Structures are given as structure tokens and as C-alpha cells.
Amino acid sequence: MNIPLSQPDITEAEIEAVVAVLRSSRLSIGPKQEEFEHLLATDIGVPHAVAVSSGTAGLHLCIRALGIGKEDEVIVPSFAFVSAANAIRYEGATPVFVDIEPATLNMDPARIEEALTPRTRAILAVHTFGCPADMDAILDIARRHRLLVIEDCCEAIGAEYRGQRVGSFGDAAVFAFYPNKQITMGEGGVVVTRNADMARDIRALRNQGRYESDEWYQHKVLGYNYRLSEMSCALGCVQMQRIDDILARREAVALKYHENLRGQKGVIVPPTQLDQKRISWFVYVIRLASGFQQADRDAIVQSLGADGISCGRYFAPIHKQPAYQQFAALRSLPVTESLSTRTVALPFFNRITDSEIEYVCSSLVHLATTASLEQ
């Protein structure tokens, strides 16, 4: 077999929608963008959605629109995709890394307050792998210390916390639609917020700093080319119409993995149910047992690759990256540093078959059991 790590789920309906845009005369800033933004805002339950070129662009614009800049600090997990910290640095602010919870792999609220300083302006809460963060605790800390909250939902569309979609809790939130996400636009992202002024500012910032009331070549603020094409938005509209079926299928894939892997020697499976939380399955990430080292994990990933099984090593801690040497963690992050050396993302996509899942699981279990016996 040759099983990819991820694969977009594109049907004829998506292809026809993109072709229809190509046959039109409107390829950017058109009706499909407006339709997609409306679909997202309605799904999340907020009044404003602004489509942008990527999730990273959305995070950057949130940081800028909220006035976070030099001398400011933002609390963020180190166990996350690097864009979360990059967006903070784009505006000259400082990412302050905190540790994660062992079960959910999300930012540990108990570690947030000890990381606060007079310079702290915001908490960037990442819903890691589609698992909702503990928003009650995070929002309580933010209220007591008058902090802004940005939700990084780039891996979590459709996830829920206490019956409410993630992305509807903070001052703003960002979703992303890279091809490995639950739904895709090829590239692209969206910022959602309840704040009309913030939405207006982000619409201007994504389009070279031009407000909708401005003349054609009038630019009131420094902006960016963070626009998203009509083709991408057309693709996204059809994907959004299928989102409930897509989320259900991905949950079924996760449960099939769980059925095959729970109780197996050397393999720790992620939780499939959490109190008051609905997981949106972005990836299926197992961890190897505590006796395994990074070299063991890497050898297993390499062996799986030789068997035609593509895997990912999510995530290398941001504070350990060469680009972040000057932002080394100010305190120890033992959970992050321990778990990140033992995590393996298994092939996960809508159309993976039961036989492919069984092949992945049998190969993984064999390698993990063999490695355990050798320890």
C-alpha cells in the first residue's frame, strides 16, 4: 500500500463551482467571498467573518488590529504549529511559551497565570488537533487580568465547547483551510469576531489598507495583500455545505483507529470523548509510551514510511526551533518536551478505508511491540 498522511476530499460539485467562477468575470473580491464569509459566520455563531489568504495571515491581522506590538507579550503554547508564534513576532511582540495538558495537548490554564507579567496583553489559545481548549478557565484569567483572547481554530472547525462552536469565545478567532484540514480551499483562512470595528479594520488591512468607503487608490493605513480568490471561496462554499458529513466521517475514522489501537502495548491513543467538548478530528495523533525516546519514535516513523505509510511528527516545540533561539522558554515545559518526542500523526483523511486503517495499525503495533521488547 501507499497511504498518504492526508488527502483533500474534492467532489465534482467543488470542481463545477470553481469552473463556474473561472467562466465569470469576477475572480477576486466577489460574491463567492461574501457567500463564504456568511456561511462561516453563521456556522460559528458570530456576526462577522473576513476571508484572508491563510490562517497565518488571519492571526497576523488579529494581532495588528488589536493593537498588540512592541513591548507587549502574548501567552501561547509551544506545542503548536509555528504560525501561532510567528504572527506575534510579525508585530514586534514577544511570545511567552507555556506548557500543555497531558491529556488534551492544549495550553494548561494552570500555567498561564505564573507566566503573566505587566507586559502581557493577550492569550493566544490554540485548539490543538481540533480538541477544544479549556475556554472557561482561559476567559476567567483574561477577565481578571484584562487580557485579550485570540482563538487559533486553524485545526478545529466544527469543534464545540459546552455546546458552542470554538471561535465564538474570544475577541477574535482564526480558521484555516490548507489541503490537510477538515475542509479545504487549497489555501485560505478566515477571521471571525463579534466586534464590527475590528472586522472593518481587518477588511481594510487585507486589501492594502483600503477601507470600503475609500476611493480606489486611497489607503488610510499600512495594509497587506492578504486577499483570497473567488475560486478558493467557491471551493470553500461547497465544502461548507458538506461540513456535517465531513466531520462525521472523520469522527468515524478516529473511532476506527481507536478500536484497533486501544490497549496495544507501547501505544497511547488520544481521548475520543471529553466532558463538555466535541472534538473536530483534524489529525489522529498517538503517542508512544513513556519509555520511548525521540530516536525510537523517529525509527518507527521511518519504518512505517518504508511500508508505504506516511506519518507526521507533530509538533516539534516552537521554543526549540532555530528561529526562536532568542525566545527560549522562561520556565521549564516538561510536558511539551516529553510528549513532543513521542507523538506520531497517523494517516488521516476522509476517504481512508478500513483496510488501510487496519494495515497502519498492525504495522504500528508490530513496530511498537518490537521496540518495547528491546528496551
C-alpha positions, 0 to 999 in steps of 0.5 A: 500500500501507499497511504498518504498522511492526508488527502483533500476530499474534492467532489465534482460539485467543488470542481463545477463551482470553481469552473463556474467562477473561472467562466465569470468575470469576477475572480477576486473580491466577489460574491463567492467571498461574501457567500463564504464569509456568511456561511462561516459566520453563521456556522460559528455563531458570530456576526462577522467573518473576513476571508484572508489568504491563510490562517497565518495571515488571519492571526497576523491581522488579529494581532495588528488590529488589536493593537498588540506590538512592541513591548507587549507579550502574548501567552501561547503554547509551544506545542503548536504549529509555528504560525501561532508564534510567528504572527506575534513576532510579525508585530514586534511582540514577544511570545511567552511559551507555556506548557500543555495538558497531558491529556488534551495537548492544549495550553494548561490554564494552570500555567498561564497565570505564573507566566503573566507579567505587566507586559502581557496583553493577550492569550493566544489559545490554540485548539490543538488537533481540533480538541477544544481548549479549556475556554472557561478557565482561559476567559476567567484569567483574561477577565481578571487580568484584562487580557485579550483572547485570540482563538487559533481554530486553524485545526478545529472547525466544527469543534464545540465547547459546552455546546458552542462552536470554538471561535465564538469565545474570544475577541477574535478567532482564526480558521484555516483551510490548507489541503490537510484540514477538515475542509479545504480551499487549497489555501485560505483562512478566515477571521471571525469576531463579534466586534464590527470595528475590528472586522472593518479594520481587518477588511481594510488591512487585507486589501492594502489598507483600503477601507470600503468607503475609500476611493480606489487608490486611497489607503488610510493605513499600512495594509497587506495583500492578504486577499483570497480568490473567488475560486478558493471561496467557491471551493470553500462554499461547497465544502461548507455545505458538506461540513456535517458529513465531513466531520462525521466521517472523520469522527468515524475514522478516529473511532476506527483507529481507536478500536484497533489501537486501544490497549496495544502495548507501547501505544497511547491513543488520544481521548475520543470523548471529553466532558463538555467538548466535541472534538473536530478530528483534524489529525489522529495523533498517538503517542508512544509510551513513556519509555520511548525516546525521540530516536525510537519514535523517529525509527518507527516513523521511518519504518512505517514510511518504508511500508508505504505509510506516511506519518507526521511528527507533530509538533516539534516545540516552537521554543526549540526551533532555530528561529526562536533561539532568542525566545527560549522558554522562561520556565521549564515545559516538561510536558511539551518536551516529553510528549513532543518526542513521542507523538506520531500523526497517523494517516488521516483523511476522509476517504481512508478505508478500513483496510488501510486503517487496519494495515497502519495499525498492525504495522504500528503495533508490530513496530511498537511491540518490537521496540518495547521488547528491546528496551 
